[in-house]
Amino acid sequence: MSQPNYSLTVRATIPARVGMLGRVMAAIGDAGGQVGGVDIVRSGKESVTRDIAVYARDEAHGAEVTRAVGGVEGVTVESSVDRVFLAHAGGKVGMQNRVPVATRDDLSMAYTPGVARVCMAIHHDFEQAWEYTIKGNSVMVVSDGSSVVGQGDLGPEASLPALEAKAALLRRLAAIDAFPLPVDLRDPAEIAEAVVLCSSVFAGIHLSDIAAPRCFEVQRLIQERLDIPVFHEDQQGTAAAVLAALTNGLGIVGTPLSEATVVVAGLGPGGQAVVRLLVAAGVGTVVACDSKGAVHAGRGDLDDEGLTWIAENTNAAGLSGPVTEVLAGAHAFVGLSAPGLLSADAVRAMAPDPVVLALAMPDPELLPEEAAGVARVYATGRPDVPNQINSGLASPGIWRGALDCRATEINVEMTLAAAEAIAATAAEDGGVSEVNVVPSIFSQRLVPNVAAAVRAAAERTGVARITAGAAAPTS
């Protein structure tokens, strides 16, 4: 299937006769669909109503499969619903009390008159809010909707499902209370002002799905005004995951990071952050490419501050030309660009046993079947092939570590520590191999390992409010 996550639930009433369910299954197969499961909704003497989970290529193919089911004699299709929409019905996050409110005594403790004592304590010493409110374990997930999950500028309201998903992930993997906040603003200063005004209840700000270059300015402006971390998932989270994969991938082929040549294609927020982190990690040679080719000091069109930094800190040899040319002889490729950018021939021109991280979504720069036999290590952002790389590998653990020490920021050292912990976790989870350069996002070791490394780095660099020996926030 070209879209393995596209599925629908077809509710069909089928005559209660021997062989009728088999005829429906055959109709689905003949239409090119794949049955994922069958459940009985209600049963009677004359008919049985069933919910049939069906995998299809896309929406149009799903409609075709549904028509095929309805075309079976005696079968009535009651509904056909995209299963993704069913999963999102009512939203994906909610609130749950942590203390009982079931009796008068409960009420007097959690609410009036008891709550007044806690309010006065915080009035006299705001630091107590970290212990006695939701603040110490809460994160605001913010977007202006200008770059939503690879779909472009959809607007703030349309970003809400994506923000809910990130909040749900933080809750599930790191026990963090995250709340989505779509912001109906586009000016960076106005976005920053809105976030700052809403920030008192949060221990951190999680930016996501904001287009470049606005995202860089928004992060800078907010961080200047707040003493809590402002984390851009598309930048720091992506960069940490990529560095972890490169560490293990290059380790497999015996090339130290300090001696490796890595070509990065795509210089949006994620690409620029990857380049900066690779430089900070001491990668031997980094060559970064945008749509105009390799970035180097001699290019006359570098009016962007981020590209200027890249030109000054990478590609010392001054390589120029398209990515397919500068890729020759490189040990690794990191793509955050566009589908189909690479060919198998371009990979063959790389150094022996190349590492290819083709992370463009929804389709990678090089398809899995094209990479087979030419790339020693191959990874994408997709869930249907080994080595899925995305920011979710890093973000929950980074936030857990930052919140546990009440960090004032998430700095480069903390991000480097996260990448090292992700790479080490893959070694613990079955050992590093060509098909296991990063751990599963659901690894039970991942978040604790990353959190511990991030907290240690925060303490080491002086951005932790409390140290390991002090009481940690409730999680």
C-alpha positions in Angstrom: 0.0 0.0 0.0 1.3 3.4 -0.9 -0.4 4.9 2.2 -0.3 2.1 4.8 -2.0 4.3 7.4 -5.1 4.9 5.3 -7.9 2.7 6.4 -11.7 2.9 6.8 -14.4 1.1 8.7 -17.2 -0.2 6.6 -20.4 -1.0 8.5 -22.4 -3.4 6.5 -25.5 -5.4 7.1 -25.0 -8.9 5.7 -27.6 -11.7 5.3 -27.2 -14.4 7.9 -26.5 -17.1 5.4 -23.6 -19.4 5.1 -20.9 -18.0 2.7 -22.2 -14.4 2.7 -19.3 -13.0 4.8 -16.9 -14.8 2.5 -18.5 -13.2 -0.5 -18.0 -9.7 1.1 -14.3 -10.5 1.9 -13.8 -11.6 -1.7 -15.4 -8.4 -3.0 -13.0 -6.4 -0.9 -10.0 -8.4 -2.1 -11.1 -8.2 -5.8 -11.3 -4.4 -5.4 -7.7 -4.3 -4.2 -8.5 -3.7 -0.5 -7.1 -5.6 2.5 -9.2 -6.6 5.5 -7.7 -5.7 8.9 -10.4 -7.0 11.2 -14.1 -7.8 11.5 -16.4 -7.0 14.5 -20.0 -7.8 15.0 -22.2 -4.8 15.8 -25.5 -6.6 16.1 -26.8 -10.0 15.2 -30.3 -11.2 14.3 -32.0 -14.2 12.6 -32.1 -12.6 9.2 -28.9 -10.5 9.1 -25.6 -9.6 10.9 -24.2 -6.1 11.0 -20.5 -6.0 11.0 -17.8 -3.3 11.2 -15.0 -4.3 8.7 -11.7 -2.5 8.9 -10.3 -2.1 5.4 -6.9 -0.9 4.2 -6.9 1.0 1.0 -4.5 3.1 -1.1 -6.2 6.4 -0.6 -9.7 8.0 -0.2 -10.7 7.3 -3.8 -9.7 3.7 -3.5 -11.6 3.4 -0.2 -14.8 4.6 -1.9 -14.2 2.0 -4.6 -13.9 -0.7 -2.0 -17.0 0.5 -0.3 -19.0 0.3 -3.5 -17.8 -3.2 -4.1 -19.1 -4.2 -0.7 -22.5 -2.6 -1.4 -22.5 -4.4 -4.8 -22.7 -7.8 -3.1 -26.3 -9.1 -3.5 -28.3 -8.6 -0.3 -25.6 -6.5 1.5 -26.4 -3.0 2.7 -23.6 -0.6 3.5 -24.7 1.6 6.5 -21.6 3.7 6.7 -18.0 4.1 5.6 -15.8 6.2 7.8 -12.1 7.0 7.6 -10.6 5.4 10.7 -8.2 8.3 11.3 -11.2 10.5 11.8 -12.7 8.0 14.2 -9.5 8.1 16.3 -9.7 11.9 16.5 -13.4 12.1 17.3 -13.9 14.3 20.4 -10.2 15.2 20.4 -7.3 13.2 21.7 -6.5 14.9 25.0 -8.6 15.8 28.1 -8.3 16.6 31.7 -8.3 14.3 34.7 -8.3 15.1 38.4 -5.3 13.9 40.4 -7.1 14.2 43.8 -10.6 12.9 44.7 -13.5 15.3 44.8 -16.2 12.9 46.0 -17.1 14.0 49.5 -17.5 17.1 51.6 -14.2 16.5 53.2 -12.5 16.1 49.7 -14.1 19.4 48.7 -12.8 21.2 51.7 -9.3 20.1 51.0 -9.2 20.6 47.2 -11.5 23.6 47.1 -12.8 26.0 49.7 -11.8 26.7 52.4 -8.5 24.8 52.1 -7.4 26.1 48.8 -7.1 29.6 50.1 -4.1 28.6 52.3 -2.3 27.4 49.2 -3.1 30.5 47.3 -1.7 32.7 50.1 1.4 30.6 50.3 2.1 31.2 46.6 1.2 34.8 46.9 4.0 35.1 49.5 6.5 32.9 47.6 5.8 32.2 43.9 8.3 29.4 43.9 5.8 27.3 45.7 3.7 27.2 42.5 6.1 24.7 41.2 5.2 22.2 43.9 1.5 22.9 44.6 0.0 23.5 41.1 0.1 22.0 37.7 2.9 24.4 36.7 5.9 22.2 37.4 4.8 19.4 35.0 3.0 21.4 32.2 4.0 22.4 28.7 2.2 24.7 26.2 2.2 23.3 22.7 2.0 26.3 20.3 1.5 26.8 16.5 0.3 29.5 14.2 -0.8 26.9 11.7 1.7 28.1 9.0 3.4 24.8 8.4 1.2 21.9 9.6 2.6 18.4 9.3 4.0 18.9 5.8 0.7 20.2 4.5 1.6 23.9 4.4 -0.3 26.9 5.7 -3.6 25.5 7.0 -4.3 28.1 9.7 -4.3 27.9 13.5 -7.6 26.0 13.9 -6.4 23.3 11.5 -3.2 22.8 13.5 -5.2 21.8 16.6 -5.3 18.0 15.7 -1.5 18.0 15.3 -1.0 19.9 18.5 -3.3 17.5 20.3 -1.3 14.6 19.0 2.0 16.1 20.4 0.3 16.7 23.7 -1.0 13.1 23.8 2.5 11.8 23.0 4.1 13.8 25.8 1.4 12.5 28.2 1.7 8.9 27.2 5.5 8.7 26.9 6.7 11.1 29.5 3.8 11.7 31.9 3.7 15.4 31.0 0.6 17.6 31.1 0.7 19.3 27.7 -2.0 21.6 26.4 -2.5 22.8 22.7 -2.6 26.5 21.9 -3.2 27.5 18.3 -2.4 31.2 18.0 -4.3 33.2 15.4 -1.5 35.6 14.8 1.3 35.8 12.2 3.6 38.6 13.3 6.5 37.1 15.4 6.4 39.8 18.0 2.6 39.4 18.4 2.9 35.6 18.7 5.6 36.0 21.3 3.5 38.5 23.3 0.5 36.1 23.3 2.5 33.2 24.5 4.3 35.2 27.2 1.0 36.5 28.5 -0.3 32.9 28.8 2.9 31.4 30.2 2.5 31.7 34.0 0.9 28.2 34.4 3.5 26.4 32.2 7.0 25.1 32.9 7.9 25.2 29.2 6.9 26.2 25.7 6.8 23.7 22.9 6.8 25.3 19.5 5.7 23.2 16.5 4.4 23.6 12.9 5.5 27.2 12.5 7.0 28.1 9.1 10.6 29.4 8.6 11.9 31.9 9.0 9.2 33.0 11.4 9.8 30.1 13.7 13.4 31.2 14.5 12.3 34.7 15.4 9.3 33.5 17.5 11.6 31.2 19.5 14.2 33.9 20.1 11.6 36.5 21.2 9.9 34.2 23.7 13.1 32.8 25.2 14.4 36.4 25.7 11.4 37.2 27.9 10.9 33.9 29.8 13.0 31.9 32.2 11.5 28.6 31.2 12.6 26.5 28.2 11.3 27.4 24.7 11.8 24.3 22.6 11.1 24.0 18.9 10.4 20.4 18.1 11.0 20.7 14.4 14.5 22.0 15.1 16.0 20.5 18.3 13.9 17.3 18.4 14.6 16.5 14.8 18.3 17.3 15.1 18.8 15.1 18.2 17.1 12.1 16.4 19.2 12.6 13.3 22.5 12.9 15.2 21.7 9.7 17.1 21.0 7.8 13.8 24.2 9.1 12.2 26.2 8.1 15.3 25.0 4.5 15.1 24.9 4.3 11.3 28.4 5.6 10.9 29.5 3.4 13.7 28.3 0.3 11.8 30.6 1.2 8.9 33.5 2.2 11.1 33.6 5.9 10.3 34.0 8.2 13.3 31.9 11.3 13.3 35.0 13.4 13.4 36.2 11.9 10.1 32.8 11.7 8.3 31.6 13.9 5.5 27.8 14.5 5.8 25.7 16.1 3.2 22.4 17.7 4.4 19.7 18.5 1.9 16.9 20.8 2.8 17.4 23.9 5.0 14.1 24.5 6.6 13.9 24.7 10.4 14.8 21.0 10.8 17.6 21.1 8.3 19.3 24.2 9.7 19.1 22.7 13.2 20.6 19.5 12.1 23.5 21.3 10.5 24.1 23.3 13.6 24.0 20.2 15.9 26.3 18.3 13.6 28.8 21.1 13.8 28.5 21.2 17.6 29.0 17.4 17.7 32.3 17.8 15.8 31.4 16.1 12.5 34.4 16.2 10.2 32.8 17.9 7.2 29.3 19.1 6.8 28.0 20.3 3.4 24.5 21.8 3.5 22.3 22.3 0.4 19.2 24.2 -0.3 17.2 24.4 -3.5 20.0 26.4 -5.1 22.7 23.9 -4.3 25.5 23.8 -1.8 25.8 26.7 0.6 29.3 28.2 0.7 30.9 31.5 1.5 31.2 32.5 -2.1 27.4 32.4 -2.8 26.1 35.9 -3.4 22.5 35.2 -2.4 22.9 34.5 1.3 20.7 37.2 2.8 19.3 34.9 5.4 21.0 34.9 8.8 20.7 31.2 9.1 22.3 30.5 5.7 25.1 33.0 6.5 26.0 31.1 9.6 26.0 27.8 7.7 28.3 29.3 5.0 30.7 30.5 7.7 30.8 27.3 9.7 30.5 24.5 7.1 31.8 23.4 3.7 35.4 24.7 4.2 36.4 23.4 0.8 33.8 25.7 -0.9 32.0 22.9 -2.8 29.3 24.2 -5.1 26.6 22.7 -7.3 23.5 20.6 -6.7 23.3 18.0 -4.0 23.8 15.1 -6.4 27.2 16.5 -7.3 28.5 17.4 -3.8 27.3 14.0 -2.6 30.1 12.2 -4.4 32.4 10.6 -1.9 30.3 11.5 1.2 29.9 9.0 4.0 26.3 10.0 4.8 23.3 11.9 3.5 20.6 13.5 5.5 17.5 14.6 3.6 14.8 16.9 4.9 13.9 18.1 1.5 11.7 16.7 -1.3 10.5 13.3 -2.5 12.6 11.7 -5.3 15.6 14.0 -4.9 18.1 11.1 -5.0 18.7 8.3 -7.4 20.4 5.0 -6.8 23.3 6.1 -9.0 23.9 9.2 -6.8 24.2 6.9 -3.8 26.6 4.6 -5.6 28.9 7.6 -6.1 29.1 8.1 -2.3 31.8 6.5 -0.2 31.6 2.7 0.3 28.8 1.5 2.6 26.9 4.9 2.7 24.4 5.9 5.3 21.2 7.4 3.8 18.7 9.1 6.0 15.9 10.1 3.6 13.4 11.9 5.8 11.2 13.8 3.4 7.5 13.2 4.1 5.2 11.7 3.0 7.7 10.1 0.5 11.4 10.0 1.0 14.2 11.4 -1.2 15.0 7.8 -2.1 12.4 5.0 -1.9 13.2 1.8 0.1 13.3 -0.4 -3.0 15.8 2.0 -4.7 18.0 2.0 -1.6 18.2 -1.7 -1.4 21.7 -2.9 -2.3 23.2 0.5 -2.6 22.9 2.0 0.9 24.4 0.1 3.9 22.2 1.9 6.3 18.8 3.4 5.2 16.2 5.3 7.3 13.1 7.3 6.6 10.4 9.1 8.7 7.9 6.3 7.7 6.6 3.7 10.1 6.4 0.9 7.6 10.2 0.3 7.1 12.9 -0.1 9.8 14.7 2.9 11.3 11.9 5.4 11.6 13.4 8.8 12.5 11.5 11.7 13.8 11.5 14.3 16.5 9.3 12.1 18.7 12.4 10.0 19.6 13.8 13.0 21.4 11.1 15.4 22.5 9.4 13.5 25.4 12.7 12.6 27.0 14.1 16.1 26.6 11.1 17.6 28.2 11.0 15.1 31.0 14.6 15.9 31.9 14.1 19.6 31.6 11.1 19.7 33.8 12.6 17.4 36.4 15.3 19.9 37.1 13.2 23.0 36.4 15.5 24.1 33.6 15.5 27.7 32.4 16.3 26.7 28.8 17.1 23.7 26.6 20.6 24.4 25.3 22.9 22.7 22.8 24.6 20.6 25.4 21.3 19.2 26.5 20.4 18.4 22.9 23.7 16.7 22.3 23.2 14.7 25.5 19.7 13.6 24.2 21.2 12.4 20.9 23.9 10.4 22.7 21.2 8.8 25.0 19.0 7.9 22.0 21.9 6.2 20.3 22.8 4.3 23.4 19.3 3.2 23.9 19.3 1.5 20.4 22.3 -0.5 21.6 20.4 -1.6 24.7 17.3 -2.5 22.8 18.6 -5.5 20.8 21.9 -4.0 19.7 22.8 -1.6 16.9 22.4 -3.0 13.4 21.6 -1.8 9.9 17.9 -2.0 10.7 18.2 -0.7 14.3 20.1 2.5 14.4 17.5 4.2 16.5 15.2 2.7 19.2 11.4 2.4 18.9 9.6 5.5 20.1 7.8 3.2 22.5 11.0 1.7 24.0 10.6 1.6 27.8 14.2 2.7 28.2 14.1 5.7 25.8 12.5 8.4 27.8 14.2 7.6 31.1 17.6 7.4 29.4 17.2 10.7 27.5 15.7 12.5 30.6 18.6 11.5 32.8 21.2 12.6 30.2 19.4 15.9 29.6 19.0 16.6 33.3 22.7 15.9 33.9 23.6 18.3 31.0 21.3 21.0 32.4 23.0 20.7 35.8 26.4 20.7 34.3 25.8 23.8 32.3 24.1 25.8 35.1 20.5 26.0 33.7 18.9 23.7 36.3 17.0 25.3 39.2 17.2 22.1 41.3 19.9 19.4 41.3 19.5 15.6 41.5 19.7 15.6 45.2 16.7 18.0 45.6 13.0 17.1 45.4 11.8 16.7 41.8 8.5 18.0 40.5 5.5 15.7 40.7 5.0 13.8 37.4 
